[in-house]
Amino acid sequence: MTRQPLRVAFAGLAHSHPAADAANVTVSGGRVVAVFDEDARAAADFAERFGGVATLSLGALAEESPDLIIATPRPDEAARVVRALAAIDAPVFVNKVVAATADQLADWTDAVQGLRVGTSSVLRFAPALAALRDELLGAEILSVRLRVQHDAAGFRTAERLWQDDPELGGGILVTVGVHAWEILDVLRPGARILSGTGWVRCGAGSSYSEDAAGIDAVIDAGGTVVRVQLSVTGVPGPDAYGVEVVTSDGIRSLELDTTDANESLGFRGLVAALCEASAEGRVVAPWATARAVVENTVHAAQIARRTAGPGPDETWGSGEVPDAACDREAARPTAAAMPHEG
């Protein structure tokens, strides 16, 4: 049994989630004991705000004997970070996104073999979504419609533009789209894309990843074929995460409340689950169960953008060719030009 209070270290501060996680760790009675980020100033500020020491390397986190490591690297760095943490005797939870491309996914999959590593979107721990899952137990699902919206303005600042790059952070289809595939996995664990078509659109003159995208997919949900429609947007306005499930008994709909994101979107629930599991030496959302979400996210982005064909054992359909395709090359930054968010 792990000693109390739970000792938590943070590895990487690539986006905003570590701050929410650290606050919830403290409220739950845990202690932040260490933090590392390649931006030493960001790590020092984080340590000053939440406690613990700012270390000079990932390996040095071990010196603080953490019971749990919460990692938040960029997707193009996620596999390297997990490998560097492998020698530390503690479960590792990696905030989304862990892979944005097929190459990153392959590298990540290789890196996590045999390790206590988990990953998920916070929406997995949204209370209302868990209630809908329970309501649908035993139901015959005929189709699912998903809608996820998150204002992309925060991804398009100089410090975080890597998140909007399809080759680095994944763009809207991955950074926002992962939430939709997490919702689906909560309702039908392990569901996987069999085939699909898709599209992307950008506003006039935009050179970002995409402002809106859609997927029409056929999925295998435990041996049952289900049609799934997905809308992913990054336009200005409030966040929205919704699902409509058509069953043989009727339609069930859910729109997650975003007014108290910490509770209703699952941030608090995630940390509660992490603390409980870590006290028993377990990891939340282990790769064996999280894999379908990440693979569906990457594959759906490929379908919509038509940037890659199917893998050797897959039967994806061709994506629709948009009338106004997004010109990504004009704004795509280099890795060196994109520092971590503080």
C-alpha positions as CSV (number, residue, x, y, z in Angstrom):
1,M,0.0,0.0,0.0
2,T,1.3,3.5,-0.9
3,R,2.1,5.8,1.9
4,Q,0.0,8.9,2.5
5,P,-0.1,11.6,1.4
6,L,0.3,10.5,-2.2
7,R,3.4,11.9,-3.8
8,V,2.9,13.1,-7.4
9,A,5.5,14.3,-9.9
10,F,4.9,16.1,-13.1
11,A,6.8,15.4,-16.3
12,G,6.3,18.1,-18.9
13,L,4.0,21.1,-19.1
14,A,3.1,21.2,-22.7
15,H,-0.4,22.6,-22.3
16,S,-2.8,23.7,-19.6
17,H,-3.9,20.4,-18.0
18,P,-1.1,20.0,-15.5
19,A,-2.2,23.1,-13.6
20,A,-5.7,21.7,-13.2
21,D,-4.3,18.3,-12.3
22,A,-1.9,19.8,-9.7
23,A,-4.7,21.8,-8.1
24,N,-6.9,18.7,-7.8
25,V,-4.0,16.6,-6.4
26,T,-3.6,19.2,-3.6
27,V,-7.3,19.4,-2.9
28,S,-7.5,15.6,-2.7
29,G,-4.8,15.5,0.0
30,G,-1.9,14.6,-2.2
31,R,1.5,16.4,-2.6
32,V,3.2,17.7,-5.7
33,V,6.8,16.7,-5.0
34,A,8.6,17.5,-8.3
35,V,8.2,18.9,-11.8
36,F,10.3,18.8,-14.9
37,D,9.9,20.7,-18.2
38,E,12.5,21.7,-20.8
39,D,11.4,25.2,-20.1
40,A,13.1,25.7,-16.8
41,R,11.3,28.9,-16.1
42,A,7.9,27.2,-16.6
43,A,9.0,24.4,-14.3
44,A,10.2,26.8,-11.6
45,D,6.9,28.8,-11.8
46,F,4.9,25.6,-11.5
47,A,6.9,24.5,-8.4
48,E,6.4,27.8,-6.8
49,R,2.7,27.7,-7.4
50,F,2.0,24.0,-6.5
51,G,5.0,22.9,-4.4
52,G,7.8,20.5,-4.9
53,V,11.1,21.0,-6.6
54,A,11.9,21.8,-10.2
55,T,14.3,19.1,-11.4
56,L,17.0,19.4,-14.1
57,S,16.0,16.2,-16.0
58,L,13.2,13.6,-16.3
59,G,15.4,11.0,-14.5
60,A,15.9,13.3,-11.6
61,L,12.2,13.0,-10.7
62,A,13.1,9.6,-9.2
63,E,15.0,11.3,-6.4
64,E,11.6,12.5,-5.0
65,S,10.2,9.0,-4.9
66,P,6.9,9.7,-6.5
67,D,3.9,7.4,-6.2
68,L,2.5,8.7,-9.5
69,I,3.8,10.6,-12.5
70,I,1.5,12.8,-14.5
71,A,3.2,13.5,-17.9
72,T,2.2,16.1,-20.4
73,P,4.6,16.1,-23.3
74,R,3.9,17.1,-26.9
75,P,2.8,14.2,-29.0
76,D,6.0,14.2,-31.0
77,E,7.9,13.8,-27.7
78,A,5.6,11.4,-25.9
79,A,7.4,8.2,-26.7
80,R,10.7,9.6,-25.7
81,V,9.4,10.9,-22.4
82,V,7.8,7.5,-21.5
83,R,11.1,5.7,-22.3
84,A,12.9,8.2,-20.0
85,L,10.5,7.5,-17.2
86,A,10.6,3.8,-17.5
87,A,13.2,3.3,-14.8
88,I,11.1,5.1,-12.2
89,D,9.0,2.7,-10.1
90,A,5.7,4.5,-10.4
91,P,2.7,4.4,-12.7
92,V,2.7,7.0,-15.4
93,F,-0.4,8.8,-16.7
94,V,0.0,10.8,-19.9
95,N,-2.4,13.6,-20.7
96,K,-3.8,13.7,-24.2
97,V,-2.5,13.8,-27.0
98,V,0.0,11.0,-27.0
99,A,0.2,10.5,-30.8
100,A,-0.9,12.7,-33.7
101,T,0.4,10.7,-36.7
102,A,0.8,7.1,-37.7
103,D,4.6,7.3,-37.1
104,Q,4.1,8.8,-33.6
105,L,1.5,6.1,-32.9
106,A,3.9,3.3,-33.8
107,D,6.7,4.8,-31.8
108,W,4.4,5.3,-28.8
109,T,3.1,1.8,-29.0
110,D,6.6,0.4,-29.0
111,A,7.6,2.6,-26.1
112,V,4.8,1.6,-23.7
113,Q,5.1,-2.1,-24.1
114,G,5.3,-3.7,-20.6
115,L,5.1,-0.4,-18.8
116,R,2.5,0.9,-16.3
117,V,1.4,3.7,-18.6
118,G,-2.1,5.0,-19.1
119,T,-3.7,7.8,-21.1
120,S,-7.1,9.3,-21.8
121,S,-9.1,12.4,-22.3
122,V,-10.6,13.9,-19.1
123,L,-14.0,13.3,-20.5
124,R,-13.7,9.6,-19.6
125,F,-14.3,10.8,-16.1
126,A,-17.3,13.1,-16.8
127,P,-20.1,12.0,-14.4
128,A,-22.9,12.6,-16.8
129,L,-21.1,10.5,-19.4
130,A,-20.7,7.6,-16.9
131,A,-24.4,7.9,-16.2
132,L,-25.3,7.6,-19.9
133,R,-23.0,4.6,-20.2
134,D,-24.9,2.9,-17.4
135,E,-28.2,3.8,-19.0
136,L,-27.1,2.2,-22.3
137,L,-26.0,-1.1,-20.8
138,G,-27.6,-3.9,-22.8
139,A,-29.1,-1.5,-25.3
140,E,-29.0,-2.2,-29.1
141,I,-27.2,0.8,-30.5
142,L,-28.0,1.6,-34.2
143,S,-26.1,4.8,-34.7
144,V,-24.2,7.5,-32.8
145,R,-23.7,11.2,-33.6
146,L,-20.9,13.0,-31.8
147,R,-20.1,16.7,-31.7
148,V,-17.0,18.3,-30.1
149,Q,-16.2,22.0,-30.2
150,H,-13.3,23.8,-28.6
151,D,-12.2,27.4,-29.6
152,A,-8.9,26.9,-31.3
153,A,-7.6,30.4,-30.5
154,G,-5.5,29.1,-27.6
155,F,-3.8,26.6,-30.0
156,R,-2.9,29.3,-32.5
157,T,-0.7,31.5,-30.3
158,A,3.1,31.6,-30.9
159,E,3.7,29.5,-27.8
160,R,1.2,26.7,-28.7
161,L,1.0,26.7,-32.5
162,W,2.5,23.2,-32.4
163,Q,-0.9,22.0,-31.3
164,D,-2.4,23.1,-34.5
165,D,0.2,21.5,-36.7
166,P,-1.1,18.1,-38.0
167,E,2.5,16.7,-38.0
168,L,3.3,17.7,-34.4
169,G,0.3,18.2,-32.2
170,G,-2.4,16.9,-34.5
171,G,-4.5,20.0,-35.4
172,I,-8.1,20.3,-34.6
173,L,-9.0,16.8,-35.8
174,V,-6.7,15.3,-33.2
175,T,-6.4,17.8,-30.4
176,V,-10.2,18.3,-30.2
177,G,-11.3,15.1,-32.0
178,V,-9.8,12.8,-29.4
179,H,-12.6,13.8,-27.0
180,A,-15.2,12.4,-29.4
181,W,-13.5,9.1,-29.7
182,E,-13.1,9.0,-25.9
183,I,-16.9,9.6,-25.5
184,L,-17.5,6.7,-27.9
185,D,-15.2,4.4,-26.0
186,V,-16.9,5.1,-22.7
187,L,-20.2,4.1,-24.3
188,R,-18.8,1.2,-26.3
189,P,-15.4,0.1,-25.0
190,G,-12.9,-1.0,-27.7
191,A,-15.0,0.2,-30.7
192,R,-12.8,0.6,-33.8
193,I,-13.2,2.2,-37.2
194,L,-13.7,-0.2,-40.0
195,S,-14.1,2.3,-42.8
196,G,-15.2,5.9,-43.4
197,T,-15.3,9.1,-45.3
198,G,-14.6,12.6,-44.2
199,W,-13.9,16.2,-45.0
200,V,-12.2,19.3,-43.7
201,R,-12.9,23.0,-44.1
202,C,-11.1,26.2,-43.2
203,G,-12.4,29.7,-43.2
204,A,-11.5,32.0,-46.1
205,G,-7.8,32.7,-46.1
206,S,-7.1,30.4,-43.2
207,S,-3.8,28.5,-43.2
208,Y,-4.5,26.6,-40.0
209,S,-5.0,22.8,-39.6
210,E,-8.8,23.0,-40.0
211,D,-11.7,25.0,-38.6
212,A,-14.3,22.3,-39.1
213,A,-14.2,18.6,-40.0
214,G,-16.5,15.7,-40.3
215,I,-16.3,11.9,-40.3
216,D,-18.9,9.4,-41.4
217,A,-17.6,6.0,-40.1
218,V,-18.5,2.4,-39.8
219,I,-17.3,1.0,-36.5
220,D,-17.0,-2.4,-35.0
221,A,-18.5,-2.2,-31.5
222,G,-17.9,-5.6,-30.0
223,G,-19.0,-7.5,-33.1
224,T,-21.8,-5.2,-33.9
225,V,-21.5,-2.8,-36.8
226,V,-22.6,0.8,-35.9
227,R,-22.7,4.0,-37.9
228,V,-21.0,7.0,-36.4
229,Q,-21.1,10.6,-37.5
230,L,-18.6,13.0,-36.0
231,S,-18.4,16.8,-36.1
232,V,-15.2,18.4,-34.9
233,T,-14.8,22.2,-34.8
234,G,-12.4,24.8,-33.5
235,V,-14.4,27.9,-34.3
236,P,-14.8,30.9,-31.8
237,G,-17.3,30.3,-29.1
238,P,-18.0,28.1,-26.0
239,D,-16.9,24.5,-25.7
240,A,-19.4,21.9,-26.6
241,Y,-19.3,18.1,-26.1
242,G,-22.4,16.2,-27.1
243,V,-23.6,12.8,-28.2
244,E,-26.8,11.4,-29.6
245,V,-27.3,7.6,-29.4
246,V,-30.0,6.0,-31.5
247,T,-31.1,2.7,-30.0
248,S,-33.8,0.2,-30.9
249,D,-35.7,1.6,-27.9
250,G,-35.3,5.3,-28.7
251,I,-32.9,8.2,-28.7
252,R,-30.7,9.2,-25.8
253,S,-28.9,12.5,-25.9
254,L,-26.3,14.2,-23.7
255,E,-24.7,17.6,-23.8
256,L,-22.0,18.0,-21.2
257,D,-22.3,21.0,-18.9
258,T,-19.2,23.2,-19.4
259,T,-20.0,25.8,-16.7
260,D,-18.0,23.9,-14.1
261,A,-15.5,22.2,-16.2
262,N,-13.4,20.9,-13.3
263,E,-16.3,18.7,-12.2
264,S,-18.6,18.2,-15.2
265,L,-15.8,17.6,-17.8
266,G,-13.9,15.1,-15.6
267,F,-10.8,17.0,-14.4
268,R,-11.6,16.3,-10.8
269,G,-12.7,12.7,-11.5
270,L,-9.5,12.0,-13.4
271,V,-7.3,12.9,-10.4
272,A,-9.5,11.1,-8.0
273,A,-9.2,7.9,-10.1
274,L,-5.4,8.4,-10.4
275,C,-5.0,8.8,-6.7
276,E,-7.1,5.7,-6.0
277,A,-5.3,3.6,-8.6
278,S,-1.8,4.8,-7.7
279,A,-2.4,4.0,-4.0
280,E,-2.7,0.3,-5.2
281,G,0.2,0.6,-7.7
282,R,-2.2,0.6,-10.7
283,V,-2.5,2.9,-13.6
284,V,-5.7,4.5,-14.9
285,A,-6.7,3.9,-18.5
286,P,-3.8,1.5,-19.3
287,W,-2.7,1.3,-22.9
288,A,-4.4,-2.0,-23.4
289,T,-7.8,-0.3,-23.0
290,A,-6.8,3.2,-24.2
291,R,-5.3,2.0,-27.5
292,A,-8.6,2.0,-29.4
293,V,-9.2,5.7,-28.6
294,V,-5.8,6.9,-29.8
295,E,-5.9,4.7,-32.9
296,N,-9.4,5.9,-33.9
297,T,-8.3,9.5,-33.4
298,V,-5.3,9.2,-35.7
299,H,-7.1,7.1,-38.3
300,A,-10.1,9.5,-38.4
301,A,-7.8,12.5,-39.0
302,Q,-6.2,10.6,-41.8
303,I,-9.5,9.8,-43.4
304,A,-10.7,13.4,-43.2
305,R,-7.5,14.9,-44.6
306,R,-6.6,12.1,-47.0
307,T,-2.9,12.4,-46.0
308,A,-2.4,8.7,-45.6
309,G,-3.8,5.5,-46.9
310,P,-5.0,2.5,-45.0
311,G,-2.7,0.2,-43.0
312,P,-2.1,-3.4,-44.1
313,D,-5.1,-4.7,-42.2
314,E,-7.5,-1.8,-42.6
315,T,-10.2,-0.8,-45.1
316,W,-10.6,2.9,-44.8
317,G,-12.5,4.7,-47.5
318,S,-11.3,7.8,-49.4
319,G,-12.0,11.1,-47.8
320,E,-14.0,13.7,-49.7
321,V,-11.9,16.2,-51.5
322,P,-13.0,19.6,-50.1
323,D,-13.8,22.5,-52.3
324,A,-11.7,24.8,-50.1
325,A,-8.9,22.7,-48.7
326,C,-6.9,24.1,-45.8
327,D,-3.5,25.4,-46.9
328,R,-1.4,24.1,-44.0
329,E,2.0,24.6,-45.4
330,A,1.9,28.4,-45.3
331,A,1.6,28.5,-41.5
332,R,3.3,25.3,-40.5
333,P,6.0,26.2,-38.0
334,T,9.2,24.3,-37.3
335,A,9.6,22.3,-34.1
336,A,12.4,24.7,-33.0
337,A,10.1,27.7,-33.2
338,M,7.5,26.3,-30.8
339,P,8.4,26.5,-27.1
340,H,6.3,24.8,-24.4
341,E,3.4,26.6,-22.8
342,G,4.1,27.9,-19.3
